[in-house]
Structures are given as structure tokens and as C-alpha cells.
Amino acid sequence: MKRVNNIEKKLYVVIIQNFPFHSTKALSTYLVNITLGINNARNTEVTVIACENNEKNKTNQNVITVAGNPYTTIGNLKFIWNANRKIKELSKNNEIDIIHTIYPMSSLAAVLFNKKIRKHSKIIYELRSPWIYIGETSGYVPKLFTKLYVKLISTIEKILIRRISAFIFITEELHNFYKKHLPKNYKYIVIPSGINLDFFNTSILPIDISSILNLDEDSITLGYIGSLEMQRNLEQLVYYFYKSLKKFPFLNLVFIGDGTGKHKLEELRDKYNLSNKLYILNPVDHEKIPSWIKSFDICVSHIPDLEIYKPSFPLKILEYASLLKPVLATDIKPHRFFKEKYPRCYLYENEETFLSKLEEILQSINEHADFNSNEFSWKTLGEKIVNFYNELIDN
């Protein structure tokens, strides 16, 4: 805990991420809400440095935007340069106690080029995915250069993280993924995904999905909200859904999201003649997501069993459970962990188990189960991070 003349003082924290503070992406949702959680904790003052986008800051948080882009080399270099200049300006007015950088590594690089800051501030690097390897399969890097990209970027990241000694990981599995590259005597905590309990609670009213999509009133709607990137292999989910219609013709499937695989889903809709069964909608504002989830009868979390997803903590399944919806999810390690906390999570491995678990849900569609969402509230997670800050300051 920071003290001056034995008087407790506010911690001045700068959070840095080369990502927009406001967008429909999950990273923006995390950045906004964890900032609120940290700022609402006792004796903290937070400034955020994020990259520019067209969205206005809808919160009362102190946010500085600079030129940058996490998806391009030029964008990352611009962010490093501009964020470094802003940190220098901030440090002239206040001594920065904690600099909390969130991946990609351009956020960390912006700090490490400043020796004075490194000397006087505690620096944390937060990792919420094996992001370099996700970039390899996302389609943002041309296939011809993916191996070179992974080798180069991972080497640079390894060099950078050895210059600091405090880390935050989304799961213990991600910590293990990075462990062999971390410096000696480092400290870390695990902070999972979180939820805003003001939005994600059972009192939220559903939207009238039947009117919006012109669905039959006795139909059952499966809903998927999130990334439509190619590596999600959502065409497999569409195929399973298509096969399930032979037994359950009253089903509909709704996708809400965007990504490189969206066109493939549209092609499959035409191929299987599902124009009145499969709906692909654009992303919605985060504040509207709870009402959409509430309108679904069954929620789906389809994540393939790939190495890049094994250290993850799926945000959407947490949001589904907070609204007490039955969840149909792929049988992967993160989902198995979640099933222990929420019994209405049903796991499938293939077409056969998809159909059997779907039938099991339909037979118990009106049953309920409890879920302790307070464990994942931004208030709880923010307080845990501030406790970590104080531990670093005290040592």
C-alpha cells in the first residue's frame, strides 16, 4: 500500500493497450470494464492510453487516445511512439506507481523504451490469449509469412517480458504456456473474464426476436454471439444444426458477430437452403447483448479443440450462464472447467453428441440452475488487481 509520511495515498495507475477503448470487440469490453473495476477500488486513480477509433468515450474514465492499430506493423510502431510520448508527459505531472500494459506487446514496448519510467514505476504485462499464435491462424497475416511472423514476434516478446517481473494471465493454463519464458522471481495473478452485473442479470427484458426475424411463435432459437473468424470452424456448427433439423424442424440458429468466416456461413446458408432457418446478424452494442441472449432459448459456444484456445476463458459462456440460459458447447478444456460451475452447460464432441445433448436440453428446457456470477463481477476482479498492485508496491 502506498504511504507518504505514514499517510495512505492514492495509487496512480496508467493502463496501456493498443486497442480501441470502445468497440464491439471482446478486448474493448474487457478494457472498459476492468478500468471501471480498478478505478472504483479503494484509493486508485487511473488513466488509460488506448488507440484511436471513431467511437466516443461513453464513460467518465480518463482516456487518452493516440494513433495506433493492433493489426498492422505500422499501426503497432505508431502506437509505441505515441504512447511513449504520452507516458513521458504524464510522468512529468505525477509519479506513476503502476503501469499496467495489456497485450499486444506494443503496449509493453511503449514503456520499456523509457529508462526513467522503468526505474520509478512497477510494470505489469497482462496476457489474455496466446495472441501471436491466434494471429497466425486469423487470416490477418498472409499464409506465406505466418511462420516468419510467429518466430519474429514471439522472439521480440520473449526479450521484452524478461525485462519485467509482474504478470496477469487470464487462466493458469496461459501462465503455464508462457512460464518457461518468464524471468526469475516473477509475480503473477490470474484474472478470468468478467461480467457487468448491471447488464447481465435475470431481470433484463428480452428483445422480441420473433417479430424482428419473423419466426414462428412455437420455434426454438439457438443463439451464438461472438467471433465469426475462420479458425472458429463455425461451418461445423452449421452442419450439425442442418442435420438436427431432420429430427427438430422447429429450430432456428442465429449468429451475431463478424469476422473472416462470415462469408462462408452465408455460403452454407444458401447451400443447405436455410434462408428461413439460419440468420447472420451484424455485431450489436455490448449493452444490447443481454437482451439478445435473453431472447435465445439455447445459447451456443462453439470453439474448436485447437492449441490456441486451450488457455482461454470463453467470455460468452460466462454471459450466457449469468442469464441462466442452457448452454450447448464444444467439449474443450475451458468449457469443462465451466461446466463444474454451471450444470446447465452441455458438451458435445461431434454430430452424434451434438444431437444427443440438444435433445437433452430440449427435454429440460424449462429447468433452472444457480450460477454465482458475483465471482466474476468487475468489482471483484478490479479489487483483486488492486490488491496485486499494492503487493508490488510493498515489495
GIWO-V952911 format. One record per backbone hydrogen bond with DSSP energy under -1.0 kcal/mol. CO is the residue of the C=O (numbers start at 0). NH is the residue of the N-H. Records with the same first field share a line. If there is no record, write none. Layout:
# GIWO-V952911
CO->NH, NH
This chain:
# GIWO-V952911
1->8
3->6
6->3
10->44
11->96, 97
12->46
13->99
14->48
15->101
16->18
24->28
25->29
26->30
27->31
28->32
29->33
30->34
31->35
32->36
33->37
34->38
35->39
42->10
44->12
46->14
47->63
48->16
49->65
60->62
61->47
63->49
65->51
71->75
72->76
73->77
74->78
75->79
76->80
77->81
78->82
79->83
80->84
81->85
82->86
83->87
84->88
85->89
86->90
89->93
96->121
97->13
98->123
99->15
100->125
103->106
104->108
105->109
107->110, 111
108->112
110->113
113->117
114->118
115->119
116->120
121->98
123->100
124->167
125->102
126->169
128->130
129->132, 133
130->134
133->137
141->144
144->148
145->149
146->150
147->151
148->152
149->153
150->154
151->155
152->156
153->157
154->158
155->159
156->160
159->162
160->163
164->186
165->124
166->188
167->126
168->190
170->174
171->175
172->176
173->177
174->178
177->180
178->181
186->166
188->168
194->377
195->198, 199
198->200
200->203
206->208
207->211
208->212
209->214
215->218
219->251
220->296, 297
221->253
222->299
223->255
227->260
228->231
229->232
232->235
233->237
234->238
235->239
236->240
237->241
238->242
239->243
240->244
242->245
243->247
247->250
249->219
251->221
252->278
253->223
254->280
255->225
257->227
258->261
260->264
261->265
262->266
263->267
264->268
265->269
266->270
267->271
268->273
273->276, 277
276->252
278->254
280->256
284->287
287->291
288->292
289->293
290->206, 294
292->295
297->222
298->327
300->329
303->305
305->308
308->311
314->318
315->319
316->320
317->321
319->324
320->323
325->298
326->345
327->300
328->347
329->331
331->335
332->336
333->337
334->338
335->339
337->340, 341
341->344
343->326
345->328
347->330
349->353
350->354
351->355
352->356
353->357
354->358
355->359
356->360
357->361
358->362
360->363
363->366
370->372
372->375
373->376
375->194
376->380
377->381
378->382
379->383
380->384
381->385
382->386
383->387
384->388
385->389
386->390
387->391
388->392
389->393
390->394
